[in-house]
Amino acid sequence: MKVVIDRAIPFLQGVLEPFAEVVYLGNEEFSAEMVKSADALIIRTRTRCNSSLLEGSKVQFIATATIGYDHIDTDYLYDAGIIWTNCPGCNASSVRQYVHSSLLVLDMLRPGLTVGVVGVGHVGSLVAADLALAGMNVLRCDPPLEEDGAEGEFVSLERIAAEADIITFHTPLTRDGAHPTFHLADEAFFSSLKKRPLINNSSRGEVVDNDALVRPLDEVLVCNAVVDTWEGEPKINLELLRRAVIATPHIAGYSADGKANATRMSLQAVCHFAGLPFSLEVCPPELPEELRPTSSDPAERALQLYNPMGDTERLKASPERFEWLRGNYPLRREI
């Protein structure tokens, strides 16, 4: 079996070599020529899996070490008989940490505030539980889950626009169906806001219309923005970058713990596909002593573990290095 792997996926090198021929590629090196003899691929969001890449190849299985899968042409893969899998929930706790620390930095992790969580799947449900534990009033919006009869109380997006002090998006990106999420937060949505909320997007860039978000920032229809995922990555909206209080290069889910989960899930999927017993350990490195939290105060400890302002300062200083900042992300642990 031959497996072609994105070399930026951590904790993978050397693991599959006893069982398969393994080739590691940089994202820019993925091409039809380079994958045509592969049986399986392990990729990230930057590799578009469609007919242009896969037509005429031997590929039978694709594992994306990510939650999102809008970079995969699922219709083409189905027609071509190619099995694929993603890693739902792999970095949910990492994104929870990102939202928690962002609200701490902004002094908005406070009882009494109302937060609207839009999308309460693997990630959003953890975020909602975390904010409820902090004493916040949590409104949950997820029409597909509500229609499927999921437990709990759900509200409309219109109610969130009317009542929320903070609105945080955690939906997948969909462009069709009963509830498309492409530009879910658009000009009409921002015009309907009642309370000048903080807007956070750490889902997919296109869920929030980035151009439309600049105007409510200018007109103070929103109090501020936290943006981790962007339309057009890596060529992002520089005006939104300038205006957002926290602006990071799509790294909310980039804790070492979240990455290890994604790698483990991808390995497990490949092993299942190939009929190999899965007994492979994937463990993130320990924090060095100088990076371990020292405060006894929970809020201070949380920010010692992760403060998004460092990532914000680096991106604002060098937006042209968006991809480099993702690919060379420093060690970050959740615990």
Disulfide bonds with the S-S distance in Angstrom:
none
